[in-house]
Amino acid sequence: MGTDMLSRCNQADSPVDRFISVVAWNISTLRPPIFGFAPYNPILGETHHVSRANLNVLLEQISHHPPVSALHATDEKQKIQLIWCQQCVPKFNGIAVVNEVIGKRQLKLLSRGETYEMNSPNLLIRILPTPGVDWDGDVRIRCPENGLEAELHYGHKSFLGLRGSHRSVKGKFLETSTKRTLFEFNGNWDRTVTMKDNTSGKLTVIYNAEEVYSGLKTPTVNDLQGVRSTESAAVWSELSEALMRHDWEKANETKNAVEEKQRELLRERESKGETWVPQHFTLTRNKDGVWDCLPIHQWVPPAPIIVPLS
């Protein structure tokens, strides 16, 4: 089965070792995106509730214009909590669409009293010279409680493929107060990433993508009655079935029906002067237009959809 990178973050005794585990877990959250036709445009209030072992995850689409999604994930046994709120802002630069991911990601190790704050790399959709999708940009991870931070840079090959390294990640781990670099990271996030100890020069592999990806199972429905009507798999079930049959006409018809229903609900709310309110999060928006969210409940309950361990 795939390696549980998240649980490792809470298991080490020293703050430095916990931070290294957080860096490795952060790298593991990236997956090679698939380039192609993706007709799923999340609707307002759409949810995804899934569990794997003790980790329960709940996502909700909390805004449609602009598109903003929120995530709350908890492992009550390990006392781990994840809270993400993010919005994609696309920008076209002539050869690619750069989707800047704006928003806050937090990983809380509750039993340690530590909160790790981080951002996301950008999603790069290349159009020329060869279509493809990649992650790009700078990520900063910091923990105010232990005074440590990491800086990671995700790179890709240049326009003509003459410079850069495919799916590379480089970075450093430093003390916030002194800016002294303790470790350096180097590798490829879809293969392996090594860490160099700046004091001893020792190299250690902190991330191996094959170990993380191998043995991952397809989610299964464990409790059909417990699946919400807002669940992504339910909202888009007819569209997914049509796509698997290569029935493009039916797929287009189904997609239009879902979107027209959303427009109808919007008109109904506007006629009544009502404002849509998320079911699982409270929202705020600062003067710069950046969204933030707080989960309504402390712990996410077990989901009707599970990812088997083996």
C-alpha positions as CSV (number, residue, x, y, z in Angstrom):
1,M,0.0,0.0,0.0
2,G,1.1,3.6,-0.4
3,T,3.2,5.1,2.4
4,D,1.2,7.2,5.0
5,M,3.3,10.4,4.8
6,L,0.8,12.4,6.9
7,S,0.9,10.3,10.0
8,R,4.7,10.5,10.1
9,C,4.5,14.2,10.6
10,N,3.3,13.7,14.2
11,Q,5.5,10.8,15.2
12,A,9.0,12.2,15.4
13,D,10.1,13.5,18.9
14,S,12.2,16.4,17.7
15,P,10.8,19.6,16.0
16,V,13.4,19.3,13.3
17,D,12.5,15.8,12.4
18,R,8.8,16.7,12.4
19,F,9.4,19.6,10.1
20,I,11.4,17.3,7.7
21,S,8.4,15.0,7.7
22,V,6.1,17.9,6.9
23,V,8.3,18.9,3.9
24,A,8.2,15.3,2.6
25,W,4.4,15.1,3.1
26,N,4.0,18.5,1.3
27,I,5.9,17.1,-1.7
28,S,3.7,14.0,-1.6
29,T,0.5,16.0,-2.1
30,L,1.5,16.7,-5.7
31,R,0.4,14.3,-8.4
32,P,1.3,14.3,-12.1
33,P,-1.7,16.1,-13.5
34,I,-3.4,14.6,-16.6
35,F,-3.7,16.8,-19.6
36,G,-6.9,16.4,-21.6
37,F,-10.6,17.0,-21.8
38,A,-12.0,17.6,-18.3
39,P,-15.6,18.8,-18.4
40,Y,-16.2,18.8,-14.7
41,N,-16.8,22.4,-13.6
42,P,-17.4,22.3,-9.8
43,I,-20.8,23.6,-8.8
44,L,-21.6,25.7,-5.8
45,G,-22.0,23.5,-2.7
46,E,-20.5,20.4,-4.4
47,T,-18.8,18.2,-1.8
48,H,-16.4,15.3,-1.6
49,H,-16.3,13.2,1.6
50,V,-13.8,10.3,1.7
51,S,-11.9,8.4,4.4
52,R,-8.7,6.4,4.4
53,A,-7.9,4.5,7.7
54,N,-8.2,7.2,10.4
55,L,-8.1,10.2,8.0
56,N,-11.4,11.7,7.1
57,V,-11.5,14.4,4.4
58,L,-14.3,16.8,3.5
59,L,-14.2,19.3,0.6
60,E,-16.8,21.9,-0.3
61,Q,-17.0,24.3,-3.2
62,I,-17.7,27.5,-1.3
63,S,-17.8,29.9,-4.2
64,H,-18.5,29.6,-7.9
65,H,-17.6,33.1,-9.1
66,P,-14.7,33.2,-8.3
67,P,-14.2,29.5,-7.9
68,V,-13.1,28.8,-4.3
69,S,-12.8,25.4,-2.6
70,A,-12.3,24.5,1.1
71,L,-10.9,21.4,2.7
72,H,-11.1,20.1,6.2
73,A,-9.4,16.8,7.0
74,T,-8.8,15.2,10.5
75,D,-7.2,12.2,12.0
76,E,-8.6,12.1,15.5
77,K,-6.2,9.2,16.6
78,Q,-3.1,11.1,15.5
79,K,-4.6,14.5,16.5
80,I,-3.9,16.0,13.0
81,Q,-6.0,18.6,11.3
82,L,-5.8,20.1,7.8
83,I,-7.6,23.3,6.8
84,W,-7.2,24.6,3.2
85,C,-9.0,27.4,1.4
86,Q,-7.9,28.3,-2.1
87,Q,-8.8,30.0,-5.3
88,C,-7.3,29.5,-8.8
89,V,-6.6,32.7,-10.8
90,P,-5.7,31.9,-14.4
91,K,-3.3,34.0,-16.4
92,F,-2.3,33.4,-20.1
93,N,1.3,34.3,-21.0
94,G,1.2,33.4,-24.7
95,I,2.4,29.8,-24.5
96,A,0.7,28.5,-21.3
97,V,-2.1,29.2,-18.8
98,V,-0.6,29.8,-15.4
99,N,-3.2,29.0,-12.7
100,E,-2.0,30.9,-9.5
101,V,-3.3,29.1,-6.5
102,I,-4.2,31.7,-3.9
103,G,-5.1,30.9,-0.3
104,K,-4.0,29.4,2.9
105,R,-3.1,25.9,3.8
106,Q,-2.6,24.8,7.4
107,L,-1.4,21.5,8.9
108,K,-2.1,21.4,12.6
109,L,-0.3,18.8,14.9
110,L,-2.7,19.4,17.8
111,S,-0.8,17.2,20.4
112,R,2.4,19.1,19.6
113,G,0.8,22.6,19.6
114,E,2.3,23.2,16.1
115,T,0.7,24.8,13.1
116,Y,2.5,24.6,9.7
117,E,1.4,27.3,7.3
118,M,2.1,26.8,3.6
119,N,1.0,27.8,0.1
120,S,0.6,25.9,-3.1
121,P,2.7,25.9,-6.3
122,N,1.0,27.1,-9.5
123,L,-0.7,24.8,-12.0
124,L,1.0,25.3,-15.4
125,I,-1.0,24.2,-18.4
126,R,1.3,24.4,-21.4
127,I,-0.2,24.9,-24.9
128,L,3.0,25.4,-26.9
129,P,5.2,23.8,-28.2
130,T,3.8,20.5,-26.7
131,P,0.6,20.4,-24.6
132,G,1.1,19.3,-21.0
133,V,0.4,20.1,-17.4
134,D,2.9,20.7,-14.6
135,W,3.5,22.3,-11.2
136,D,5.6,25.5,-11.0
137,G,6.7,28.2,-8.5
138,D,7.7,28.8,-5.0
139,V,6.3,27.2,-1.8
140,R,7.1,28.4,1.7
141,I,6.4,26.3,4.8
142,R,6.7,27.9,8.2
143,C,5.9,27.0,11.8
144,P,5.9,29.9,14.2
145,E,5.8,27.7,17.3
146,N,9.2,26.0,16.5
147,G,10.9,28.8,14.6
148,L,11.6,26.8,11.5
149,E,10.7,27.3,7.8
150,A,11.4,25.8,4.4
151,E,11.6,27.3,1.0
152,L,10.9,25.0,-2.0
153,H,11.0,25.8,-5.7
154,Y,9.2,23.6,-8.2
155,G,10.6,23.9,-11.8
156,H,10.1,22.5,-15.3
157,K,11.8,22.5,-18.6
158,S,12.0,25.7,-20.6
159,F,9.9,26.5,-23.7
160,L,12.2,24.6,-26.0
161,G,13.3,22.1,-23.4
162,L,16.9,23.4,-23.4
163,R,17.0,24.5,-19.7
164,G,15.6,23.3,-16.5
165,S,14.8,19.8,-15.2
166,H,11.5,18.1,-15.6
167,R,9.4,18.2,-12.4
168,S,12.3,19.3,-10.3
169,V,12.2,20.5,-6.7
170,K,14.9,22.4,-4.9
171,G,15.0,24.2,-1.6
172,K,16.3,24.7,1.9
173,F,15.4,24.3,5.5
174,L,16.3,27.1,7.8
175,E,15.9,28.7,11.2
176,T,13.6,31.7,10.9
177,S,15.4,33.9,13.5
178,T,18.9,33.5,12.1
179,K,18.2,32.5,8.5
180,R,20.8,29.8,9.0
181,T,20.3,27.0,6.5
182,L,20.3,23.6,8.1
183,F,19.5,21.3,5.2
184,E,19.1,21.6,1.4
185,F,16.7,19.7,-0.8
186,N,17.1,18.5,-4.3
187,G,15.4,16.0,-6.7
188,N,12.2,15.4,-8.7
189,W,8.9,15.3,-7.0
190,D,7.6,12.5,-9.3
191,R,10.7,10.4,-8.4
192,T,13.0,11.0,-5.4
193,V,14.0,14.0,-3.3
194,T,17.2,14.0,-1.2
195,M,18.2,16.1,1.8
196,K,21.7,17.3,2.5
197,D,22.8,18.0,6.0
198,N,24.8,21.3,5.8
199,T,26.8,20.4,8.9
200,S,27.8,16.8,8.1
201,G,27.3,16.7,4.4
202,K,25.2,13.5,4.7
203,L,22.6,12.8,2.0
204,T,19.3,11.2,2.9
205,V,16.3,10.3,0.7
206,I,13.3,11.9,2.3
207,Y,10.8,11.2,-0.4
208,N,10.3,8.4,-2.9
209,A,7.3,8.8,-5.2
210,E,7.1,5.1,-6.1
211,E,6.7,4.1,-2.4
212,V,3.9,6.7,-2.0
213,Y,2.0,5.9,-5.2
214,S,2.4,2.2,-5.2
215,G,-0.6,0.1,-4.1
216,L,-3.0,3.1,-3.9
217,K,-6.5,1.8,-4.3
218,T,-9.6,3.1,-6.1
219,P,-12.2,4.6,-3.7
220,T,-15.2,2.5,-3.0
221,V,-18.7,3.3,-1.7
222,N,-19.0,1.7,1.8
223,D,-22.4,3.2,2.6
224,L,-24.6,4.2,-0.3
225,Q,-27.3,5.7,1.9
226,G,-24.8,8.0,3.5
227,V,-23.7,9.6,0.2
228,R,-24.9,13.2,0.0
229,S,-26.7,14.5,-3.0
230,T,-24.0,17.1,-3.3
231,E,-21.2,14.5,-3.5
232,S,-19.1,14.9,-6.6
233,A,-19.6,11.3,-7.7
234,A,-23.4,11.8,-7.5
235,V,-23.5,15.2,-9.2
236,W,-21.5,14.0,-12.1
237,S,-22.4,10.3,-12.3
238,E,-24.3,10.5,-15.5
239,L,-21.6,12.5,-17.2
240,S,-18.9,10.1,-16.1
241,E,-20.9,7.1,-17.4
242,A,-21.4,8.9,-20.7
243,L,-17.7,9.7,-21.0
244,M,-16.8,6.1,-20.3
245,R,-19.2,5.0,-23.1
246,H,-17.7,7.7,-25.4
247,D,-21.2,9.0,-25.8
248,W,-20.2,12.6,-26.3
249,E,-23.7,13.8,-27.1
250,K,-25.1,12.5,-23.9
251,A,-22.1,13.8,-22.0
252,N,-22.7,17.3,-23.3
253,E,-26.4,17.1,-22.6
254,T,-25.8,15.9,-19.0
255,K,-23.2,18.6,-18.3
256,N,-25.6,21.3,-19.6
257,A,-28.4,19.9,-17.4
258,V,-26.3,20.2,-14.3
259,E,-25.2,23.7,-15.1
260,E,-28.7,24.9,-16.0
261,K,-30.0,23.5,-12.7
262,Q,-27.4,25.7,-11.0
263,R,-28.5,28.8,-12.9
264,E,-32.1,28.0,-11.9
265,L,-31.2,27.8,-8.2
266,L,-29.3,31.1,-8.5
267,R,-32.3,32.9,-10.1
268,E,-34.5,31.5,-7.3
269,R,-32.2,32.8,-4.6
270,E,-32.0,36.2,-6.2
271,S,-35.8,36.4,-6.5
272,K,-36.1,35.8,-2.8
273,G,-33.1,38.0,-1.8
274,E,-31.3,35.0,-0.3
275,T,-27.5,34.5,-0.1
276,W,-26.1,31.0,-0.4
277,V,-24.3,29.8,2.8
278,P,-21.9,26.8,2.9
279,Q,-22.9,23.8,4.9
280,H,-19.5,23.0,6.4
281,F,-17.5,26.2,6.7
282,T,-17.8,29.8,7.8
283,L,-16.2,32.3,5.4
284,T,-14.4,35.6,5.5
285,R,-12.8,37.7,2.8
286,N,-10.2,40.4,3.4
287,K,-9.9,43.8,1.7
288,D,-7.6,42.3,-0.9
289,G,-10.3,39.7,-1.9
290,V,-8.5,36.7,-0.4
291,W,-10.8,34.1,1.0
292,D,-10.4,32.3,4.3
293,C,-12.5,29.6,5.9
294,L,-13.0,27.9,9.2
295,P,-14.7,24.4,9.5
296,I,-17.9,24.4,11.5
297,H,-17.1,21.1,13.2
298,Q,-13.9,20.1,15.0
299,W,-13.6,16.6,13.6
300,V,-14.7,15.3,10.2
301,P,-16.8,12.2,10.6
302,P,-16.0,8.9,8.8
303,A,-17.1,9.0,5.2
304,P,-19.4,6.7,3.2
305,I,-16.7,6.6,0.5
306,I,-13.4,4.9,1.6
307,V,-10.0,4.3,0.1
308,P,-9.0,0.8,1.1
309,L,-5.6,0.3,2.6
310,S,-4.9,-2.9,0.8
